[in-house]
């Protein structure tokens, strides 16, 4: 009987999805974005939805994403172009891999948008930015104490608070103008995990609803499934009671946990909760949120992340957070990000119109220290990226190419040795000095070396992120017509101890002998297989 009921429910959901699609209502397949969009916070303003995510060492950083249907998302701005707390952001003496901008709180209050984040790095001070137009320029409001995995809460009485921390969740009151913490204001442990919380307990997302205070926290007890908790209280200072509001595997991958809940202009509630999916990174899933006995319960009727669900309003034109680029614009495409702060004098869209020119500007040994490596996310279930490079401007000792970039990377590089160019398919793994992100060694293994005739090369990467895969396949062509495959395929990895990000397409050019050479990138062509 249970099997028959399950089949009937599946058929009714399929029929409802078909009817919704035919009426123009968006039908969303989870994950809503099969790409590295971790630590999401989402708000609605009228019929518009805005989401922020973590980009750590990538610049520009703190992307603001927009949607009107909860299905099609696009990057509309970045909160900052670069960070400069330490020279490490310029890869001068060290790096900020896996540090930089972390779990960011996004809020709208009195006609302004605000973000709050704290880099997990010296000098351990938070950033608060604001904007009247989220697609426009964001202005720095203040710097103050460090708030790990923090969340704003603008209360009805004009007071402003921050929930933050790991283990104990602390509460701190800010000045109403957000200039600093409030002297003599609330400063306390608001939520102390009970004896069942023996592992990860962080990722605060706080709201006020119907007079009660709610704080979402990710929980991962030792030896137990990852899960999404909610704490609630009648007073902001507590006492708080706890409930598990989502504990679900999904799509052949492990348990889902960490994110935000939000409402829409029609009174519906939603949860955007991410899931670790191996090499591609951490992907957001959209969940219906039902208020039951005063608790925001996530998932479908059975408490699971739904494979499909109906979004908001009418479906809009398709948007994307990974896109092809022929570099014919005088501005760099919104979906590109640099690895660490860019050297803006060492790249150009004007030097050769229709191309992105990457100059070498510093002598380094490997791409993990190379300035102006540029890239975009990869997406599941499968995707393909192809670049065409003109290498005629390379200097002796230069190394340029296209790769699947992470702490464990696979690269197709062209090495110029006294004017003789070789194509090298190789693996590269970065190792850091103890308790730092200062590079200690980079392990390189050349797998295939072949001569390059001429000054142009096409390089292609096919990435497969289906359950149990995480494989990247590489090929190259001298003319864009005849392709040669490299073997073996590369097993992509997600390693929080190294770069703490999903694998990305990366285009790079660096000097090992002397700066001054360049390459021209003709295009990046992207295609995603969605089924």
C-alpha positions, 0 to 999 in steps of 0.5 A: 500500500505504501508503494502504491501511495508513493507512486500516486504521489509521484504521478500527481506531482508530475501532473502538477509540474506539467500543468504549471509549466504549461501555464507559464509558472516556473517549474524548478528542478533541484538543485536550483543551481548545480554550481558552487554557491555556498552559504546562501542568504536570500531576501525578497523585496517586492517581487524581486529575490536577492541572494548572496554567496561566499567567494573567499579569495576570488575577486571581485567578491561577494556576488549579489544574485537576482531572480524574479521566479526563484528558478533563473538567477543571474549575478547583478553586482559584486559588493567589492572589487578587491580586499586589501587587509593584508598583502596576501590578497595580492599573493605577496608573501602568502595567499588567502585561499579559503579565507577572504569573504565568508558566509555573508548576511544580506538584509533590506531595511528602510530602503537600503540593502546591507551586507555583513561578513567577516573574513576568516583571516587577520586582522579578524574584523568584519565588513558592513556595506550598504547600497540603495541599488543592489545592482549598483555600487556598494559603499563601505559603512564600517569595520568592527569586531569579527563575527563568524558566520553571522546574521543581521537582525533589524528589530521592530524597535529600531535596535540592530543585532548580530547572531554569530559564532560556532558552538555557542551562538552569540548575540551582540547589539550594534549601534543603530547607524551600524558604526560599531558595537553598542557600548553597554548593549546586549553581548551574550551567549544566546544559544548554547548547544545541548548535549546532542550537538557534538559537532558542527554548530554554526551558520546563523541566519536570523529572522523575526516572524509573528513576534518570535525570533528564529535562528537557523543553525547548521548542525552536524553531530559526530557520527550523525547526519548533517541537518538544519536546526531552528531555534526560536524564542519570544525574546531576542535574548532567549531562552531558545528552544530547538527543532530539527527542520530538515534532515534529508539526503538528496539526488544521490548525494549526502545530507543537506544543511545550512542556509536561509528562509525567506518569504515572497510578496504572496505570503509563501515561505521558502528555504535555500539550503546548500548541499555538498556535492564533491568536486563541483562544490556546495550547491543550493537547493530550494525547499518549500517552507511550511509553518507548523505549530510555529516552526518553519518546516522545510522540504516536501510532505515527507520532509525531504528535499523535493526533486521538482517544485513550483517557483514564484510568479511567471517564469522569466527569461533564462539566466545563467551564472556561467556563460560563454564569452567572445570578449567583444565587450569593453567590459569584462563579463559579470561571471568572470572572477580573478584568483586573488586581487587582479593586477589591473595593468596586466590585462586588457580588452582594448589592446587587441579588440575582441580578445582578452589579453593576459600579460605576465607581471611577476616571476612565479613557479606555478599557477597557484601563485600566478597573478591574473588567473581568471575563471568561472564556475563549473556546473553539473550534471555535466558541462564543457568549456573550450578556449582558443588561445593565441600564444604568439606573444609568449616570452621564454619561460612563460606557461599558459593554459586552461585547467580544472582549478582547485587545490588538486588541479588538472591543467593543459599548459603550453610551456615556452622553452627558448621559443619551442612550445610544448603542450603539457597535460599535468596534475598540480597539487598545492601544499601550505605551511602548517596553520597558514595559507602560505604556499610550502610546495606544489606537487606537479606530475606531467602526464603527457607532453607533446610538441605544439606547432604554430601559435594557436591552440584550442583546449577543451574540458568536459566535466562530469559531476553526476553521483560517483563521477567528479571526472574531468576529460581533457582534449586539445586541437591545433585548428578547432576541427581535429581533436586529440584526447588526453589520458587518463581522465582526472578525478576532481576533488573538493578539499576544504583544507586547501582552496575550500571551493568547487572546481573552476574553469581557469585561464592562466598565463605566468612567467617563470623567467621574466615578466612581459610576455602575453597571451590573447584569449579569443573566446571561452565557449560554454555548454551545459548538459542538464539531463 
